[in-house]
Each structure stands twice: as C-alpha cells, then as structure tokens.
Amino acid sequence: MVDEGLVPSVEEEERRKNTIQKLKQIVSLYNGDYQSIKLRLHLSYGLGVHSGDSDIEALCVAPYFATLSKDFFVVLHDMLKSRPKVSELYYVKSAKVPLMRFKVDGIYIDVSYACLRVLYVPESVDILYLFFLGNIDDTS
C-alpha cells in the first residue's frame, strides 16, 4: 500500500510529524498573552486515514477575545509569512469556512479557525463536546 501511495511511508509520516511540531511551535508563539489557543488536527489526517500526498487539516481553537479578522488573518498570517520554511501562503476570508492554506517543508496545510465563547480553551478541548458546539461563534 505504501508503494501505491495509499498510506505514507515511515519517512513521510516522520516528516509530517516534524511539520506538525513546527506548526505547533508557531501557534505557541502566536498565543502570546492568550496562552489559550489550541491547535487540533482533524479530517483525514486527524482521523489517521490520510495518504502520502494528503494535506494536513488543522483547526485553531481560540477563546472569544481572539478574533478571526485580526488575530487569525493578520497576526498569525504575518507570523507564518515571516517563516522561511512557509511558502505559498494565502487565505480565503470569504469561504463558508474561512481558512489559511500554506506549505511547510513541501506539505500543504489548511488551517481553519474556531472562536469559542469561553475565556480559556483547555488543553484537552474536545471540539465535538456539546458545551463547545453550543458556545462557538457564528462564522466557525
């Protein structure tokens, strides 16, 4: 299955894990004073059903005061733009699910944003938990 590209090779999976760590480091720096924005992997990668050439889908989960328009599309975008390993960076504000898409180490990453109506996002946030689904902003 590896030869057919249906599952990533060990090397490819290691490269993806390293890329995710780099993204988590950037989000950690982006957190700044918030210390509450969390990065969650979802869709095919988060479910472990990705192929060797699949992109990585991630979700930034933030408290209510970290806004989509300023904090995500300006602050995080500018941080990503300043990174030498990040390329092909663009965002789609007008999509049904606004997102940023970029490449890190040759791997495409799509990051969407969910703003919860909470003061603090716990480390182990379960975005499918009804409390969080009921306390999400309209755009998310």
C-alpha positions in Angstrom: 0.0 0.0 0.0 3.0 2.3 0.6 4.2 1.8 -3.0 0.7 2.8 -4.3 0.7 5.9 -2.2 -2.3 4.8 -0.2 -0.5 5.1 3.1 2.5 7.3 3.9 5.9 5.7 4.2 7.7 5.8 7.6 9.9 8.6 6.4 6.9 10.6 5.1 5.0 10.1 8.3 8.0 11.3 10.3 8.3 14.4 8.0 4.6 15.1 8.7 5.1 14.8 12.4 8.0 17.2 12.3 5.9 19.6 10.2 3.1 19.5 12.7 5.6 20.2 15.6 6.8 23.3 13.7 3.2 24.4 13.2 2.5 23.9 16.9 5.6 26.0 17.8 4.3 28.8 15.6 0.9 28.7 17.2 2.5 28.6 20.6 4.4 31.9 19.7 1.1 33.3 18.2 -0.6 32.6 21.5 1.3 35.5 23.1 -0.7 36.8 26.0 -3.6 34.4 25.3 -1.9 31.1 26.3 -5.2 29.5 25.4 -5.2 29.0 21.6 -5.0 25.3 20.8 -4.2 23.5 17.5 -6.2 20.4 16.7 -5.8 18.1 13.7 -8.9 17.0 12.1 -10.5 15.5 8.9 -8.4 12.8 7.1 -5.1 13.5 9.0 -6.8 13.8 12.4 -8.6 10.5 11.8 -5.4 8.7 10.6 -6.8 8.0 7.1 -4.5 10.1 5.1 -2.4 9.1 2.1 1.3 10.0 1.5 0.3 13.1 -0.5 -2.6 14.3 1.6 -2.6 17.8 3.0 -2.9 18.3 6.8 -6.1 19.9 8.1 -5.8 21.7 11.3 -8.1 23.9 13.5 -7.1 26.8 15.7 -9.4 26.8 18.7 -9.4 30.2 20.4 -11.2 32.0 23.2 -13.8 34.7 22.3 -11.4 37.6 22.5 -9.0 36.2 19.9 -10.7 37.3 16.7 -10.8 35.8 13.3 -10.4 39.0 11.4 -7.4 40.4 13.4 -5.7 37.6 15.3 -6.0 34.9 12.7 -6.0 36.7 9.4 -3.4 39.3 10.4 -1.3 38.3 13.4 -1.0 34.5 12.6 -0.8 35.2 8.9 2.1 37.6 9.4 3.9 35.2 11.7 3.6 32.4 9.1 4.7 34.8 6.3 7.9 35.6 8.2 8.9 32.0 8.4 11.4 30.8 5.8 10.0 27.3 5.6 6.5 28.5 4.9 5.6 29.1 1.3 2.5 29.5 -0.9 0.7 31.2 1.9 -2.8 32.6 1.2 -6.1 32.9 3.0 -9.7 32.7 2.0 -11.8 35.0 4.2 -15.0 34.8 2.2 -15.3 31.0 2.2 -18.0 29.2 4.1 -15.2 28.0 6.4 -12.6 30.8 6.3 -9.0 29.3 6.2 -5.4 29.8 5.5 -3.5 27.5 3.2 0.3 27.2 3.0 3.1 24.8 2.6 5.7 23.8 5.2 8.5 21.5 4.1 6.6 20.6 1.0 3.4 19.6 2.8 0.2 21.6 2.3 -1.6 22.6 5.4 -5.1 24.0 5.7 -5.9 25.8 9.0 -9.4 27.0 9.9 -10.3 28.9 13.0 -13.0 28.3 15.7 -13.7 31.0 18.2 -15.4 29.7 21.3 -17.4 31.8 23.7 -15.1 31.0 26.6 -12.3 32.7 28.4 -9.9 29.8 28.2 -9.6 26.8 25.9 -8.5 23.8 27.9 -5.5 21.7 26.6 -7.7 18.7 26.1 -10.5 20.6 24.3 -13.0 18.2 22.6 -14.5 20.3 19.9 -17.3 17.8 19.5 -18.4 18.2 23.1 -21.9 19.8 23.1 -20.8 22.6 25.5 -18.3 23.8 23.0 -20.5 23.3 20.0 -23.1 25.5 21.7 -20.6 28.1 22.5 -19.0 28.7 19.1 -19.2 31.9 17.1 -21.4 32.1 14.1 -18.6 32.0 11.5 -16.9 28.9 13.0 
